[in-house]
């Protein structure tokens, strides 16, 4: 039995599901019980609090350009063979694997740190204690190896797609065609533009209903309170509730995200056998193949270059509250006609909806299969300890 410690106090849902669906012969450990961790939708919220001591420490770290380095107390390493860290480089002389969603994670999402401390970071990545660099998208892997094109780093890099379960819930009979958008970041995920597009679509077609699961600002709840075919839900549902009550029940999923490293929601919707309309940013084209299981439209903002290296003007973001101080102010009007065009194709063509939905499911069963994921992880862990 290989015992792997996963660091981090409040792990995102994708990491929790990796732990709960481990390869045979692997036992995951955590710094605190999964049941004590905050719900994923809470972790996604922009914190509403006064500046505290942690913020002051973070400010000092940014100013000194300290990379994402930590030391683990030896008590955590007892009865443990290997450490799996989310973007952290370890000072311990102990075998570990770094999960890299994109290269900025190694420098607390500050590219000044990534480049100014490149020598130090590469020394950690090439250390014999750092066994592998695992990304959950090909885009994430390219952001790492194109920023640090070192042969030893390239040799250690792997792509292991995250766990996703197939949706077993049947779709109920609805009077109208259900369009869904589900997120925790209203502006970042293009929900404002989805609402504007739906206003037009509703005038073209009389059989539509829009479901919005998000932290919708009060001004939009007020604006659309007279629209009986738009239903708003708070972003507080469990994964099981989203699968049962939303993903399985919709006919089309549209969400033109402006920032995503991968986008688990899209993968879960694909696992529910639905066609998807989204943007062509970073790892999303790995889930939504344009013309196959959905449509990709152009984003109003690209935070990475064509080679997946990241743009310094966005890492770090120039504002603290990115939702209200950046994404809310972003000019996204060109997104609306593109959403209308692509969604109209799916509304008008039942066979296209069905075919793209079936293709989503086939993609999940092949490219994102759990059997493949478990095999890859086991091989990585075994090789790390060989």
PAPA-122222 format. One line per 5 residues: number of its first residue (from 1); for each residue x, y, z of C-alpha. Coordinates in steps of 0.001 Angstrom, whole numbers. Each point is the difference from the previous one (the first is absolute). Layout:
N
NUM> X Y Z  ... $
//
This chain:
386
1> 0 0 0  1380 3406 -1041  -933 2711 2507  -227 3471 -1530  -459 3205 2001 $
6> -1972 2695 -1845  859 3421 1451  -2411 2911 399  -2544 741 2710  -3034 630 -2215 $
11> 356 -2004 -3176  -1989 779 -3138  -2603 -2558 -1003  2091 -1517 -2797  2743 -891 2520 $
16> -2504 -1415 2465  -1415 -2215 -2739  3500 -1194 -885  369 -1024 3647  -3408 -1700 153 $
21> 636 -1862 -3266  3556 -1192 494  1768 -2620 -2120  134 -3486 1478  3044 -272 2239 $
26> 36 3734 869  -1168 1553 3251  -330 3785 146  458 1981 3207  -901 3658 644 $
31> 1005 2684 2506  -3592 128 1232  -3085 -2138 -509  -1867 517 -3276  -3211 435 2003 $
36> 1472 3070 1734  928 1760 -3245  -2102 2905 -1261  -2407 -731 -2885  1462 647 -3431 $
41> -2465 2797 -776  1177 1817 3140  3650 -246 -1066  -866 1642 -3318  -1514 3104 1556 $
46> 1836 3307 136  568 430 3759  -1899 2850 1608  2214 959 2927  2343 2616 1291 $
51> 3677 -328 -692  1556 -2338 2578  3441 -1245 927  -22 -2631 -2750  -477 2769 -2558 $
56> 2942 1922 1440  2159 -3135 -215  -1163 -521 -3584  935 3589 -851  3508 -547 1367 $
61> 330 -3256 -1967  -1020 1815 -3199  2393 2869 599  2914 -2352 642  -1052 -2272 -2894 $
66> 145 -3142 2128  -1060 -3102 -1977  -2610 -2476 1245  2314 -1851 2364  -903 -1685 3283 $
71> 1449 -2248 2659  -2090 -2876 1320  291 -945 3660  1509 -3494 322  -3107 -1108 1914 $
76> -2015 210 -3221  2488 -2234 -1805  -264 -2901 2426  -1452 -3144 -1583  128 1747 -3371 $
81> 1916 -1027 -3157  -599 2977 -2259  -1365 3560 77  -2349 1477 -2624  -90 3811 117 $
86> -2225 2539 -1819  2605 2322 -1508  2367 -121 2983  3723 -736 -66  1284 -1714 3152 $
91> 3041 764 2109  -161 -3515 1475  2335 -2698 -1242  -2963 -2220 -736  -1400 -1303 -3318 $
96> -2850 2128 -1308  -2088 807 -3074  -1208 3482 -948  -3404 523 -1571  297 2987 -2360 $
101> -3299 1409 -1329  2105 2650 -1734  3536 1231 524  -1120 3068 1981  -966 -2261 2920 $
106> 3709 -419 740  288 3738 709  -3324 746 1729  -1403 1064 -3401  2573 2776 -356 $
111> 2025 -220 -3210  2549 2435 1420  879 -2781 2424  -119 -2653 -2728  2651 1839 -2053 $
116> 2050 1792 2655  360 -3197 2030  276 -2325 -3012  3375 -1369 1094  -1262 -902 3478 $
121> -3250 -1493 -1294  1799 -2115 -2603  2358 -1258 2677  -2995 -1285 1973  -1678 -1502 -3061 $
126> 3196 -1791 -1040  747 -1192 3530  162 -3797 409  -2675 339 2717  -2477 1492 -2487 $
131> -1005 -3114 -1914  -2717 1171 -2402  -1902 3116 -1081  -3634 -922 -601  -2416 2269 -1884 $
136> -3695 -739 -461  -6 1499 -3493  2348 94 -2966  -286 3796 128  1288 -44 3577 $
141> 2918 -2209 -965  915 2272 -2921  -140 3085 2215  2642 -1664 2185  2381 -1459 -2584 $
146> -186 3028 -2328  816 2330 2876  2818 -2263 1201  1130 -1894 -3150  2478 -2156 1885 $
151> 404 -3641 -1067  -102 -1310 3589  -3208 1931 711  -1594 -1155 -3256  902 -3613 848 $
156> -1732 267 3378  -3220 1572 -1314  -3159 -2065 -421  -3672 613 -772  -2554 -1851 2118 $
161> -3563 1142 -571  -2122 318 3158  -2623 -2445 1183  -3506 490 -1327  -2941 -2311 518 $
166> -2645 -749 -2593  -3410 1498 721  -2481 -2774 836  -3043 2234 506  -2708 -75 -2693 $
171> -1287 3163 -1618  -3589 774 956  -2605 1189 -2466  -34 3798 -193  -2451 2238 -1832 $
176> 2829 2149 -1309  3548 -408 -1233  2313 648 2955  3158 2096 -429  2323 -111 3001 $
181> 2909 2101 1250  1589 -1002 3328  2896 1639 1832  1042 1915 3117  1500 3024 -1805 $
186> -2789 1871 -1787  2106 2435 -2032  3101 -2168 -489  -2074 -2803 -1524  -1905 2278 -2381 $
191> -3414 -368 1656  -888 3631 -747  513 -711 -3716  -2012 -3236 251  -2946 2006 1349 $
196> 308 2582 -2770  160 -2729 -2639  -3058 -1701 1495  -2038 3211 -313  504 -219 -3767 $
201> -458 -3778 -184  -3253 229 1941  -1419 2334 -2663  1050 -2413 -2790  -1316 -3171 1640 $
206> -2991 -555 2292  1113 -3269 1568  3000 1021 2131  819 197 3678  3290 1216 1476 $
211> 1316 -1331 3322  2783 2023 1614  1910 -1493 2924  2349 2711 1239  699 2686 2573 $
216> -2191 2336 -2008  307 3688 974  -3180 1566 1360  -194 2449 -2928  -474 -2910 -2426 $
221> -2546 -1752 2208  -1956 3265 -70  486 550 -3728  -1342 -3420 -960  -2633 -550 2716 $
226> -2736 507 -2573  1381 -2721 -2302  -1961 -3163 847  2250 -2132 -2211  3191 901 1881 $
231> 533 -1845 3279  2790 980 2384  1543 -2401 2519  2680 760 2611  3456 -1544 -496 $
236> -152 -2252 3053  -794 -3452 -1303  1982 -3175 604  1508 -1867 -2924  -2704 -2656 277 $
241> -2762 2637 -79  1534 1633 -3064  149 -3367 -1775  -3568 -949 949  -1905 3272 -208 $
246> 1879 2036 -2599  2552 -1738 -2254  -2305 -2939 -730  -3041 2227 -583  1361 2543 -2474 $
251> 12 -313 -3785  2816 2477 -713  2771 1338 2228  1404 3446 -812  2743 1721 1947 $
256> 2468 2350 -1718  2692 -20 2663  2689 2688 -147  2394 -1735 2383  413 -3717 630 $
261> 2948 -2300 421  -2069 -3052 -903  -3676 292 935  -1350 -2970 1962  -3582 1147 -533 $
266> 353 -499 -3759  1386 -3491 519  -2891 -889 2320  -2515 1344 -2509  1699 -2073 -2711 $
271> -286 -3012 2331  -3735 750 50  -158 -329 -3795  -728 3635 -859  1124 2339 -2811 $
276> 2061 2961 1225  601 3557 -1222  3040 1699 1511  3153 1973 -762  3306 -1235 -1421 $
281> 2197 863 2997  2845 -2080 1478  -1158 -3573 768  -3643 284 -1095  646 -1220 -3587 $
286> 1157 -3288 1532  -3549 -527 1315  -2074 1792 -2634  1096 -916 -3511  -1433 2592 -2365 $
291> -2582 -1563 -2298  190 -3407 1716  -1619 265 3428  -717 3727 14  1169 3353 -1258 $
296> 2882 2257 1006  -182 3759 -433  2694 2650 304  659 1465 3428  290 3779 513 $
301> 3155 -612 2024  2820 -2558 -189  2240 -336 3021  2501 -2276 -1717  1975 166 -3227 $
306> -516 -2515 -2846  2768 -2183 1508  -1866 8 3363  2554 2148 1770  -1824 2507 2160 $
311> -284 3746 -525  1596 2049 2779  -2748 2653 8  -2409 -2587 1465  2280 -1815 2468 $
316> -498 1411 2518  -3259 1755 -786  264 3770 444  -2980 -24 2416  -959 -1984 3108 $
321> -3714 -486 -729  295 -1381 -3525  -3746 -604 -361  -1082 3605 508  3145 1921 -819 $
326> 1073 -1890 -3140  -2523 -2415 -1540  -3009 2235 646  1757 2825 -1890  1139 -2221 -2883 $
331> -1495 835 -3412  -1608 -3290 -1029  -2635 1207 -2468  1486 -1981 -2908  -724 -3176 1951 $
336> -3776 505 -105  -597 -381 -3791  2346 -2998 -67  -1985 -1638 2816  -3255 694 -1831 $
341> 1319 -1483 -3256  1374 -3236 1474  -2832 -581 2446  -2566 567 -2767  1554 -2854 -1976 $
346> -564 -2342 2940  -3507 1278 722  -1136 -495 -3590  1578 -3402 -601  -1024 -2831 2340 $
351> 2228 -2499 -1816  3011 2289 445  -730 303 3733  -282 -3744 345  3128 -722 -2021 $
356> 2119 2532 1879  -1360 -1263 3322  914 -3574 -941  3443 1191 -1078  498 1694 3387 $
361> -725 -3293 1730  2291 -1939 -2343  2815 2490 611  -300 -463 3764  -64 -3790 -314 $
366> 3187 -48 -2094  2249 3023 465  -1047 587 3630  -623 -3589 1088  489 -806 3672 $
371> 1815 -3226 -863  2611 1941 -1972  357 2578 2797  560 -2632 2685  2538 -1833 -2137 $
376> 1971 3209 -660  36 1011 3676  1094 -3434 1157  2840 -75 -2529  1135 3473 1093 $
381> -45 -916 3707  1806 -3290 -602  2642 1685 -2161  490 2741 2617  931 -2617 2597 $
386> 2002 -2304 -2279 $
//
